[in-house]
Each structure stands twice: as structure tokens, then as C-alpha cells.
Amino acid sequence: MSTDSIISKVWGFCTTLRDDGVGYGDYLEQLTYLIFLKMADEYSRPPHNRTIGVPAEYSWPTLKKLKGAELEVHYVTTLRVLANHSNILGQVFTKSQNKIQDPAKLARVVEMVDQTEWVTMGADVKGDIYEGLLEKNAEDTKSGAGQYFTPRSLIQVMVECLRPLPEKTIADPACGTGGFFLAAYDYLTRLPTLNKAQKTFLKKETFYGHEIVANTRRLCLMNLLLHNIGEIDGESCVSSTDALVADNGKRYDYVLANPPFGKKSSMTFTNDEGEEEKDDLVYNRQDFWATSSNKQLNFLQHIRTMLKTTGQAAVVLPDNVLFEGGVGETVRKKLLENTDLHTILRLPTGIFYANGVKANVLFFDNKPAAKTAWTKEVWYYDYRTNIHHTLKRKPMRAEDLADFITCYHPADRHQRQETWHPETNPECRWRKFTHAEILARDKTSLDTFWLKDKSLADLDNLPDPKDLGEEIVENIEAGLANFRNVLAALGCN
């Protein structure tokens, strides 16, 4: 089958199944199970001759011979049996269920998967197919999958700034569907000097992640395999454990991350009356500067722990991390002291699938213990003020941040030039603040803006009415989501 016909069939079946109430997420799950089984069969044959661990009675050749109710029963049994295995096999099939209730349509999807040689297909082709489905799934607001999907344009820019080197480790404590890993992999594979040993390290030893949501973890593992990262019969590079529970002692050269949205960590339990309640989850760790139930502050502290003393991080975090008092102030002061927090990119709204999110990218380098603070100055790039993006009509693209990359100066950030001036260039988006200036701010706030909002002063510079409309809807939906969280915290349904 040609590439175009494969893509057409994959999307065509998705449309057909949606008429039966099978959403992108459910379709994506079933494709993951079936493609994995087909790839396992391909690897078991010459020239690979690998033992993947799929029992013969539940292998691909057995499945594809069946039709009707017999196929459905056997498929359900296959999912249940394979979920009990270890390594990648068990992680892919953990909590797996059949969501395609029509046996005839299930048979058609099996036939489609069978017509393709997935192992020999180019990684760019099969990767694009899968990434396309992941993005469509993220757009489905009802599924909530958007919180695990970081805009690929933003990820690309973060990697371009960090410029990871070969034979270095890259981690993500909340890796979602693996977007940061894929972008770093693409960046490294484009290096012209990559030798055989470095390519092997990149495929098998570079990436380490955590993802506690079983479905998201399986999508991540399949996404990586389809991009030729890892081995189908090897150890999983994505752990199912909660990264925040404890320091596992491992240290990495780079951390790229967008921890899940939501200010507080919580756990659900049953009280004495048999009713479900939620309780704030606090992680008491000796390596943390402060104890908090704030999920974002915990992730920030954990990421610093994960880094080698020469490690570098680029992390997406919401605005509250920059200004919140109490524990927030303590964490910011410690971050300024113990790392070189050299850059903050202020992001616009309208780029995340979770509505109304105001976020930033913090770039910092870990450092060994010292008597004086490592952060001497923090450079800001304000890509929020007077910037309007929407997910559908005007999505943010990597080229929109080309000026930021130029200002960041990835080749040698110590050679940066400040172009902002209060009189000659007050509209410049690139500006630095000294450590002393930040400490002098209330609560050591990093929440800094200096550009004037033109929409408030000049009616002639208002954005397109359609963009404004989408922004208003996003803000209202974000407000409703916040009120629902408040009600949930009060024990209301």
C-alpha cells in the first residue's frame, strides 16, 4: 500500500467508527493494540527472529483468521491475557478493553493493519499518522486528552534552545504522549556528525520518562516505537510510578517537561460512611526546599533534583509559580540561589487545549552548592502582551518564536545582547532583570511585564473579532472549569 492510501484508510476508519460513538481516543487505543500485535509478528519472522513474548494462541496470525462474534471474543481474551505480561508488552496492554463493539468493523480495522508492514515503513510516515491521531484526540475537549498534549511548535522551540548533545540523557517526569522525546530525537538525528555508537545510545539509552495514566503511557510507548525509539522486546523507558513520590536517585543531563495542569495534587479515598472524598496530596521529601500540595511547585523542585550538577532544564509552568507567596516564594528564592535561572519565555493564551492557561517556559541550569546565588540575571521574552493565538484559526507556529530563538542565542547564551531601552526601544520584547532587582520585588515575584497592552489604549489595534470571540469563549470555559474545581473541593457534585 502507498503512504497516501495508508493514511487515507486510517483516517477513513476513524470517521466510520465515530458514527458508532467510538471517539478518536478509543480508536487510537484499538489501533495501538493491533499495530503492536502486528509489529510483534513481523519481528518474530526473518530476518529479525525475535521473541517478543506474545503466546502463539494470542498472536497476530491467530487473530486475523477470525470473523464475527468469534473474533470479538478472542480479541477481548487476548487483551486480558497480554495485560498480565511484564515489560513493554504488559504496559501497552494494561487495563486494555475492546471499544469496537461491531465485529464486522473490528475485522475491517484488523484487515487494514494487516495490509501494512509496520516495521519496514519509514518512521516519519507511521509517526506522522500516529501523531496526527494524537492531536485530533487532544482536540476532543470531552476526553480531557488535551492536558497531555503540548503544542509541538512550542516543544520544537524549547529543544532548539536547549540543543541537547549526543550520548546525553533526557528525562521528562510527566511525559504524556512523548512529544518532548520525539522532538529531541528529531533534533539529534539531524546532526551530521552522529556516529554508530551515538545512534545506538540515542535509540536505547537516551530517554527516561514517567507517566501514571495507563492509557496515556501506552500511547507514549507506541508513539516512541513507531518513531524507532526503544525496542519492542526491550525494557520500557517510561515508568508507571508517580515521579513525585520519591527521589529514585537517577540524574539526567536534560529535563524537558510540561507537568500536567492543575494547581493541587489530590488523592481520592472512601470515608467511614462509604462516601468518596478528595484530600490534598503532600509530598514530604528531604530533597525538596519546601513541602506543598501545589503540584507545579512540587514538579519544579523534583526536576531540579533530577538534574546532574551540570544538567539543564526547560519546563512549562503556569503563572502562579512566578508570583504565589508562602511556599512559592521559598521555592523561587532557592531556585535563584541553587540554579542559574537565566531565561523566562512568557507564553500567550490560546495555545493549549486546556482553556485559559497562562504559562511560561523556565530555562535553568543546575549548579553545585555555593555561598552566593548562581542566578545573576534573568532574561525575559514577553510573547504574551498584544499577541493573539487560537487553536484552530491562528495556531502558534515555531516560526512565530524565531525572534525569541535569536535573542536566546543558543550557540552561546552568554553572548546575548539587550535591545530594550525605556526611551529608544520601549516596545522590545527582550529584557533582562538583575538578581537584586528580582529580590527587591514583593514575594520575589518573577511575574514581570513591561509592554503596554495596546487593546486597552488603542481601539484601532484590536485583534480580529473572530480571534476575540474565541478568546472570550476560552476564558469563560476556563472560569467555569475553575468554579467546578471549587465546588468539587467543597464536596459538591
N, C-alpha and C positions, 0 to 999 in steps of 0.2 A: 504494500500500500504506500502511496506517496504521502509526504508530510502533510500536504493540504487536506487530503482525504481523511487522514487520521484525525486531524484537528476538527474537521467538519463533523466526523462521526461522534467524537467525544462530546462536542457541544450539542449536536443533534439529539443524542440520547438524553442529555441533561434536560433539554427543553421538553422532550416527550414525558419524562418522569415527573417533571414539575406539575404537569396536568393531573398526575395521580397523587399530588401532595408530597412528593419527595423533593425536598429543597436541595440547594447546592451543597450544603454541609453533609446531608445524608448520602447524596450521590457521590460526593468526594470520598466519604468513608468507604463505601462499597467498592469504588474504583481502587482505593488503596489496598484493600484486602485481595482483590482479584489480580491486580498488577503484581503484588508481592508474590502470590502463588505462581503466577506465570513466570516471573523472573527466577523464582526458586527452581522451577522446572528447567528453564533454559540453562541455568548454572550447573544443574546436575548432569547435563549432557556434555559430550566432547565439544570443544577442547578444554572446557573448564573442569568437568568431572568433580564438582564439589558436593559435599554432604551438608545440606542446609538444615536438616532436622525435621522436615515435613514427612510424616509417616506416609507410606505408599498409598494406603487406603483413603487418604485425605489430600492426595497430590492433585496437581492440575489435570493430568490425563484422565483421572477418575471423575473429576467434577465435570469436565466439558462433554463427557459422553451422555450425561443425564439430561432429562427433559421433564417438564411438568412438575407435579407435586413431589416426585421423587428427587428432582434437582433441589427444590426448596428445602426439603427435609435434610438432605445430605449437606447442603450449604450451611444450614444452621448448626448441624452437628460439627462440621469442620471448624467453624468459628469458635465453638465452645472448646473443642479439643486443643486447638492451637493456642488458645489463651493461657493454657497451663504450662507452656514451654518457657524456657529461660532466654536470655539474651534478646537480640533484636526481634526474633520471631515472637516471643511472648509479649514484648512491648507493643508490637504492631497490632496484635490481636486482643490485647487487654480490654475487657468489657465490651467486646465486639458483638453487634447484633445485626440481623438482616433487616434492612429498611425497605427493600424492594419486594412488596407482597405479591405482585403479579409474576408467577413463574415464567410466563412467556417473555416478559420484558427482562427478567433476570437472565434468561437464556440468551437474549439478544446482546446484553452487555457482556456476558461471558464470551460470546462469539466475537464481538468487537475486540476485546482484549486478546483473544487467541490469534487473531489475524495479524498481530503486530509482534515483531521481535524486539522486545523492550531493552534487552541487554546491549544489542548492537546498535540501536538507534542513537543518534547524536544526543549528547547531554543537553545541548541548547534547545533542541526540539522538544524532547519529553519534559525538560524542565520548564519550558515556556507554557506547555499545555497545563501542567500542574499548577504553576504559579498563577496562570490565568484563572483557574478554578478557585484557588485560594483567595484571590482578590474579589471575585464575584461573591464568594461566601462571606467575605468581610463586609461587603456592601449590604448584605441582608441584616438589617438592624434588629430583626426579631431574634436571630440566632445568637446575637451577642459576640459573634466571632471577631468583630472589628477590633476589639481590645487587644487581640493577639497579633494584629497586623499593622506593622509600622510602615508608613509610606516609603516605597522603595527608593524614591528620589532622595529623601532625607538620609536614608541608610547609605546610599551611594556617596553622598557628600561627606558624611561622617568618616567613612572609610578612606576617601580621598585625602582628608585632612590628617588622619592618623598614619596613613601609609605603612601598614604592617610589613615586617620583613620576613623572608623565608626562614623556616625552621624555628619559628617562634610560636608560642601557644596563644590561642584566642578563646576567651570564655564569655558566656552570657548566662547569668543566673536565672533568667526568666525568658528563655529563648523562643517561646511561641512556635511559629512555623519555620523558624530558622533563617529569617531574612538577613540578619547580620552575618551569619556564617557564609551564606551564598555570595553576598557582596564582597566579603573579604577573599573568598575563594576565587571569584572572578578577577579581582584586582591582582592577586598573586599569580594566577595562571597567565596573565598578560605580560608579566615581567620577562624580558627577553633572555635573561641570564639564568633562568631556573634549570638546575641540573637534575639528573635522575633521582638522586638521594633526596633532594629538596621536594621533588614532586611526590615521592613516596611518603615523606613526612607530612606534606600538605593533605594527602588523601586519608592518612590513617592516624596521625598524632597531633594535628593542629587544633582541632575544635573540641570544646567541652561545654556542655550545657545542662541546665536544669529546667524541667517543665512538669508541674504537678498535675495538670489536667490531661487525663489519659488520651482523649480524642485529639487534643492539640499536639501532644507528644507523638502520636502515631503519624500525624500529618507532617510533622517536622522530620521524622525519621525517613519517611518515604520521599519527601522533598529532597533531602540530602542524598539518598541513594540514587534518585533519578538524575541528580547532578554529578554523579560519580564520586561522592564523598562518603568514605567509610566502605565497609564490606558487608554484604548481605549475610555472611556467616561469621562475622566478627563480633566483637563486643560493642555494645551501644555507647555512643559518645554523649547520649542525653540521659541524665538521671531522672528518676521519677520522684525523688525526695524533695522536700521543701528546702531550698538553699538557705533560708534564713534561720533554720532550727539550730545549726551548729557550724563551726568552722571545721571543715574537713581536712585542713592542713595543706591543701594544694594551693600553689601560687602560679599565676599566669603572667605572660608578658603584656597581653592586651585584654581589656574588657570593653566590649561594645554591648550596650543594653538599652532597652526601653521597658523598665519594670511596669507591671500592669497598673492601670489607672485605678483609682480608689484610694482614699486617704488612709483608712484604717484596715488593719488585718483583723479578722474575726474568725471564730470557730462556732459551729452550731452544736448544741448539746440538748439532751432531754432532761427537764427538771423533775422534781419529785411528783408533780401532778401529771407527768407524761406529756407535757407540752414542750415544743421546740423553742429554745431561746438562743440568742446570739451573745457571745461575750467577746470583748476586745482581747486580741491575742498579743501578749507582750513577750518579746524575746529577751531573756536575761543572759547576755553574753559578756564575758570578760573582755573580749576584744572590741566591744562597742564603746564609744565615748559616752553614750547616754542611753538609758532604757526608755523605750517609747512603744506605743501601739500604732504609731504612724508608719504605715507600710513603706512610704517613699524614703523617709529618713533612715529606716532600717536597711533598705536596699543600698542606699548611698554608703552607709557605714560598712555593710558587708562587702561591697565592691572594693572599697579601699583595702579591706583585709585580704581579698582575693589576689591583689596585685603583688608582684615581686617588688623589691625596693626600687627597681628600675622600670617598673610597669607603667603603662599609660592607659587612660580610660576616656571614653566618650559616652556619656549617659544622658538619655532624655528624662527630664524630671519636670513636674508641674511647678507653677509659680509659688505655691505655698512653701516649698522647700527653701525659696530665696528670702522669704520675709517672716515666716512663722516664729513667734517668740518662744521662750522657755527652752525646751529640748532642741528646737530648731536653731536657736541662736548658739547653743553649745556646740552643736554639730558643725555649724558654719565656721565658728572660730577654730575648732580643731582641724577642719578641712584646710583652712588657710594656713594653719601652723605646720601641719604634717605632710601636706602635699603642695605642689605648685599648681594652684587653680588658675590657669593662665588665660582661659577663654570661655566666654558665655555667649552662645548664639540664641537670641530671643526669637522664638518662632511665632508665626501668625496663627490665628484661629482658622478653622475651616480646612485643615489638612489631615485631621484624624477622624476615624469612623466613630469614635466616641464624641458626642456633640459638645461644643463649647469648651473644649480643653485648651487651656493656656499653658504652654510648655516651653522649655528651654533645653539646649544641649550644653552640658557642662563638660569641658575638656580639662583633665588634670593629670599630672604625673606624680606617681608615688615617690616618696623620698625616705631616706633613713632618718633616725632620730637626730635632732639638732637643737641647739639652745635658742636659736632665733627662727622666726616663721619663714617657711620656704617661699610662700607667695609674696612676691614683691609688688606686682601689679596685675590687675585683671583687665583683659581686653574684652570689650563688648561689641557685638554686631547686632544692631536693632533691625531685625527683619519682620517687625510686627506693626509698628506705627505707620499708618497710611498704606498698609499692604492688605489686599483683599483676595483671598482664595476660597474656592468652594470645591467640594469633592468631584462634582460632575462637570459643571460648566467651565471652571477655571482651576484645575488642579495644580498644585505646586510641582514644578519640574526641576530636575537637577540644575539646568541652566539658569534658573531663577536665582540660584545661590552661587553663581560663578564669581561674582564680585566678592562674596564672603571668602571663598577659597583663596582668591588672590590676596585679600587682606590677611588671611590666616598665615599665609606664606609657609606651606607645608615643607618646602625644601629646607628651611631654617627659620623657625618662628622667632628666633632672637634677632632677626634682621627686619622685623616689622617696622612700618612707618605709620605714625599717627597723622591722619589728614584732617581730623576735626579741629575747628577753631571757632571760638564763640563769636568772632566778628567776621572773619573772612570765609569760613565754611561751616556755619552752624547747622546745616542740613545733612552733614555727613553721618552715615550710619555706623562708622567705625571709630571707637573712642576707648581710651584706657583710663583706669582709676587706680591710684596707688593703694597699697595695703593700709596706710594711715588714713586715707580718705574713707575707705570702707569701714574701718573700725570706728570712725567718728560718727557713722550713721546710726540711727536708732535701731537697736537689736542686731547690729552688724548686718543690716539688710543688704542683700545683693540685688534687690528688686529695683533696678535703675533704668530710667528713661530720660531722654533729654530733647527728643524731637517733638515739635508741635503737631497735634492731631489736626490736619487740615480740614477734616469733615466737620469739626466743631467751629472753625473760623471762616471757612470759605465755602458757601453753598455751591459755587461753580465747580468745585473739585470733588463733589460727591461721587461715590462709585456708581456703577451701572445699577439701575433699580432692581434688576433680577438678582445681582450679587447681594444687594442689601436685603432683599426678600429672603434669600437662602440663609443669610447670616442671622436674620431675626428669628427664623424658624429654628435654626440650630441653637440659638441662645435660649429660646423658650423651652425646647426639648431638654436642654441641659439643666435648666431651672427645675423642670418637672422631675427629672431624674434625681436631683439633689433633695427635693421635697419628699420623694418616695423613700430615699435613704433615711431621712429624718423620721418619717413615720415608722419605717422598719425598726429603727433604733428604739422607738417608743413602744414597740410590740404590737403595732397595728398591721393588719393585712392590707 
